[in-house]
């Protein structure tokens, strides 16, 4: 079973994307930094490589999705509290993201989200209890 997850996302302006995610409180692993990409550290087992579109294109034989026009994937980050969820979304919007949708409280989970500078959709949630069957 895999122990780590590495996601690679195409970005139009690498430095702008690095600055955006740094404003949200993320750090970057400088061992994997170049003019082509930057490794955003989510946790000890998960990283997101922000890759320039030109470099990303060398990794695939199919066209790159314009995330502003089509959904490529949905990304979700779990946090510990409603306050942390609201704060991360607030920071994202302040750094240039679009709000994803109004916060939703499902009783067992609180969820909100944002759309980053390149159109990637990020959900942000915390578990607040157990779902009822």
VOBA-1610 file (N, C-alpha, C; in pm, whole numbers, padded with zeros to 5 digits, always signed):
BEGIN
Unk+00084-00118+00000Unk+00000+00000+00000Unk+00089+00124+00000Unk+00060+00222-00084Unk+00142+00344-00089Unk+00144+00417+00046Unk+00256+00481+00072Unk+00270+00555+00197Unk+00269+00706+00176Unk+00293+00748+00053Unk+00301+00890+00024Unk+00215+00923-00097Unk+00174+01049-00105Unk+00097+01095-00220Unk+00164+01221-00274Unk+00191+01219-00403Unk+00248+01334-00472Unk+00154+01371-00586Unk+00105+01492-00584Unk+00015+01542-00687Unk+00090+01650-00763Unk+00078+01651-00895Unk+00140+01757-00975Unk+00030+01838-01041Unk+00034+01970-01020Unk-00066+02060-01077Unk+00002+02160-01170Unk-00055+02182-01288Unk+00000+02285-01376Unk-00040+02424-01328Unk+00053+02517-01335Unk+00025+02656-01297Unk+00078+02750-01406Unk+00009+02859-01425Unk+00048+02957-01527Unk+00168+03040-01485Unk+00173+03080-01359Unk+00280+03166-01307Unk+00330+03103-01178Unk+00444+03036-01186Unk+00496+02960-01072Unk+00516+03048-00949Unk+00583+03161-00962Unk+00610+03244-00845Unk+00482+03296-00783Unk+00387+03333-00865Unk+00258+03382-00813Unk+00187+03271-00735Unk+00194+03148-00785Unk+00132+03036-00715Unk+00204+03004-00585Unk+00337+03009-00586Unk+00415+02987-00463Unk+00377+03093-00360Unk+00372+03218-00402Unk+00336+03327-00310Unk+00195+03307-00254Unk+00103+03263-00339Unk-00036+03239-00297Unk-00041+03133-00187Unk+00019+03017-00211Unk+00012+02909-00112Unk+00094+02941+00013Unk+00202+03016-00001Unk+00277+03061+00118Unk+00190+03152+00203Unk+00108+03236+00139Unk+00018+03325+00214Unk-00086+03246+00292Unk-00113+03122+00250Unk-00207+03036+00322Unk-00138+02962+00437Unk-00005+02972+00445Unk+00069+02909+00553Unk+00142+02782+00514Unk+00141+02746+00386Unk+00212+02625+00342Unk+00361+02654+00328Unk+00441+02549+00347Unk+00584+02560+00325Unk+00620+02482+00198Unk+00745+02498+00155Unk+00791+02434+00032Unk+00921+02360+00060Unk+00936+02244-00002Unk+01057+02164+00012Unk+01157+02212-00093Unk+01259+02283-00049Unk+01355+02342-00141Unk+01439+02239-00216Unk+01441+02113-00169Unk+01514+02008-00241Unk+01450+01982-00377Unk+01322+02016-00390Unk+01249+01991-00514Unk+01201+02122-00575Unk+01288+02221-00578Unk+01253+02352-00633Unk+01342+02382-00753Unk+01280+02435-00857Unk+01355+02477-00976Unk+01272+02581-01050Unk+01321+02624-01165Unk+01243+02717-01245Unk+01119+02650-01304Unk+01114+02516-01296Unk+01000+02441-01350Unk+00893+02407-01248Unk+00929+02408-01120Unk+00830+02367-01021Unk+00873+02395-00879Unk+00776+02382-00790Unk+00798+02400-00647Unk+00714+02297-00573Unk+00772+02233-00473Unk+00705+02126-00399Unk+00640+02180-00272Unk+00508+02195-00277Unk+00429+02242-00164Unk+00410+02125-00067Unk+00445+02145+00058Unk+00434+02040+00158Unk+00297+02050+00226Unk+00216+01945+00211Unk+00087+01939+00279Unk+00108+01879+00417Unk+00179+01767+00424Unk+00218+01705+00550Unk+00336+01612+00520Unk+00377+01532+00616Unk+00494+01446+00597Unk+00477+01345+00485Unk+00354+01314+00448Unk+00328+01211+00348Unk+00264+01261+00220Unk+00239+01390+00210Unk+00169+01444+00095Unk+00233+01573+00048Unk+00260+01578-00083Unk+00316+01699-00143Unk+00243+01729-00273Unk+00236+01857-00306Unk+00178+01900-00433Unk+00287+01974-00509Unk+00326+01919-00624Unk+00424+01986-00708Unk+00351+02085-00796Unk+00381+02212-00778Unk+00328+02316-00865Unk+00424+02325-00982Unk+00379+02284-01100Unk+00466+02278-01217Unk+00423+02380-01321Unk+00521+02445-01383Unk+00486+02536-01491Unk+00412+02457-01598Unk+00323+02523-01669Unk+00248+02454-01774Unk+00343+02393-01878Unk+00451+02463-01911Unk+00546+02411-02010Unk+00610+02281-01962Unk+00650+02276-01835Unk+00708+02154-01782Unk+00603+02045-01767Unk+00485+02081-01716Unk+00377+01984-01699Unk+00347+01915-01833Unk+00351+01990-01942Unk+00321+01935-02074Unk+00419+01825-02114Unk+00541+01826-02057Unk+00637+01721-02089Unk+00607+01592-02014Unk+00517+01597-01917Unk+00485+01481-01834Unk+00366+01401-01885Unk+00297+01452-01985Unk+00175+01388-02033Unk+00167+01398-02185Unk+00094+01305-02243Unk+00076+01305-02388Unk-00059+01362-02429Unk-00138+01406-02332Unk-00270+01463-02362Unk-00270+01610-02324Unk-00363+01689-02379Unk-00365+01832-02347Unk-00390+01858-02199Unk-00337+01971-02153Unk-00359+02014-02015Unk-00499+02073-02005Unk-00571+02034-01902Unk-00705+02086-01878Unk-00695+02232-01832Unk-00780+02317-01886Unk-00793+02453-01834Unk-00892+02443-01719Unk-00841+02446-01597Unk-00924+02423-01479Unk-01030+02530-01459Unk-01020+02640-01531Unk-01124+02743-01524Unk-01244+02708-01611Unk-01226+02611-01703Unk-01333+02575-01796Unk-01384+02433-01778Unk-01304+02347-01718Unk-01343+02207-01698Unk-01284+02160-01565Unk-01355+02073-01498Unk-01305+02022-01370Unk-01213+01905-01395Unk-01090+01918-01350Unk-00992+01811-01366Unk-00998+01715-01248Unk-01015+01772-01130Unk-01020+01697-01005Unk-01061+01794-00896Unk-01101+01740-00784Unk-01131+01821-00666Unk-01031+01781-00559Unk-00974+01878-00492Unk-00875+01853-00389Unk-00934+01893-00255Unk-00911+01812-00152Unk-00968+01842-00021Unk-00860+01836+00086Unk-00865+01932+00176Unk-00773+01940+00289Unk-00854+01928+00417Unk-00812+01840+00507Unk-00882+01829+00635Unk-00807+01910+00740Unk-00883+01981+00821Unk-00828+02061+00930Unk-00895+02017+01060Unk-00856+02078+01171Unk-00904+02033+01302Unk-01030+02102+01352Unk-01066+02218+01296Unk-01182+02290+01351Unk-01249+02376+01245Unk-01373+02415+01275Unk-01446+02507+01187Unk-01370+02638+01172Unk-01311+02685+01281Unk-01238+02810+01279Unk-01119+02802+01183Unk-01049+02688+01184Unk-00936+02670+01093Unk-00983+02666+00948Unk-01097+02600+00924Unk-01154+02595+00788Unk-01184+02736+00740Unk-01258+02811+00821Unk-01295+02947+00783Unk-01172+03035+00763Unk-01071+03019+00848Unk-00950+03101+00839Unk-00872+03070+00712Unk-00858+02943+00676Unk-00784+02909+00555Unk-00856+02963+00431Unk-00987+02950+00426Unk-01062+03003+00312Unk-01049+03156+00308Unk-01055+03220+00424Unk-01039+03366+00430Unk-00902+03407+00377Unk-00797+03336+00419Unk-00662+03366+00370Unk-00652+03346+00219Unk-00714+03239+00170Unk-00710+03211+00026Unk-00775+03323-00054Unk-00891+03367-00010Unk-00962+03475-00080Unk-00881+03605-00072Unk-00823+03632+00045Unk-00741+03753+00061Unk-00618+03749-00029Unk-00569+03628-00060Unk-00450+03614-00144Unk-00484+03605-00293Unk-00613+03617-00327Unk-00651+03622-00468Unk-00739+03510-00517Unk-00771+03413-00433Unk-00859+03303-00473Unk-01004+03351-00481Unk-01085+03273-00549Unk-01230+03296-00548Unk-01291+03204-00443Unk-01393+03252-00375Unk-01464+03165-00280Unk-01527+03051-00358Unk-01520+02931-00302Unk-01576+02815-00371Unk-01727+02809-00359Unk-01776+02803-00241Unk-01919+02798-00213Unk-01939+02837-00068Unk-02063+02863-00032Unk-02091+02896+00108Unk-02057+02776+00196Unk-02012+02800+00318Unk-01984+02689+00410Unk-02109+02603+00430Unk-02085+02473+00443Unk-02195+02379+00466Unk-02166+02299+00592Unk-02268+02283+00675Unk-02256+02205+00797Unk-02346+02084+00784Unk-02285+01965+00774Unk-02361+01842+00758Unk-02389+01774+00892Unk-02357+01840+01000Unk-02377+01780+01132Unk-02254+01704+01178Unk-02197+01623+01091Unk-02076+01546+01123Unk-01952+01604+01057Unk-01975+01696+00960Unk-01864+01755+00886Unk-01899+01898+00848Unk-01800+01986+00862Unk-01814+02125+00820Unk-01724+02143+00699Unk-01778+02204+00592Unk-01707+02210+00464Unk-01719+02347+00401Unk-01609+02394+00344Unk-01608+02517+00266Unk-01504+02496+00155Unk-01468+02602+00085Unk-01369+02583-00019Unk-01334+02710-00093Unk-01237+02697-00184Unk-01193+02809-00267Unk-01143+02757-00400Unk-01132+02847-00495Unk-01078+02817-00627Unk-00948+02895-00639Unk-00835+02825-00657Unk-00706+02893-00656Unk-00682+02976-00782Unk-00565+03034-00793Unk-00533+03127-00901Unk-00540+03065-01039Unk-00523+02932-01047Unk-00527+02863-01175Unk-00657+02787-01198Unk-00755+02808-01111Unk-00885+02745-01128Unk-00901+02610-01062Unk-00799+02563-00990Unk-00809+02435-00920Unk-00902+02452-00800Unk-00992+02356-00782Unk-01093+02365-00677Unk-01046+02291-00552Unk-01043+02363-00440Unk-00998+02309-00312Unk-01113+02309-00213Unk-01144+02192-00159Unk-01238+02181-00048Unk-01159+02186+00081Unk-01216+02245+00183Unk-01151+02252+00314Unk-01257+02209+00414Unk-01226+02109+00496Unk-01327+02056+00587Unk-01268+02013+00719Unk-01358+01993+00817Unk-01321+01930+00943Unk-01435+01837+00982Unk-01399+01730+01046Unk-01500+01636+01096Unk-01545+01687+01233Unk-01676+01695+01251Unk-01731+01747+01376Unk-01807+01642+01454Unk-01811+01521+01404Unk-01882+01412+01469Unk-01883+01291+01378Unk-01968+01195+01408Unk-01980+01075+01326Unk-02105+01082+01241Unk-02096+01043+01113Unk-02217+01042+01031Unk-02312+00935+01081Unk-02439+00968+01080Unk-02539+00870+01122Unk-02575+00783+01004Unk-02596+00658+01030Unk-02630+00564+00923Unk-02770+00584+00873
//
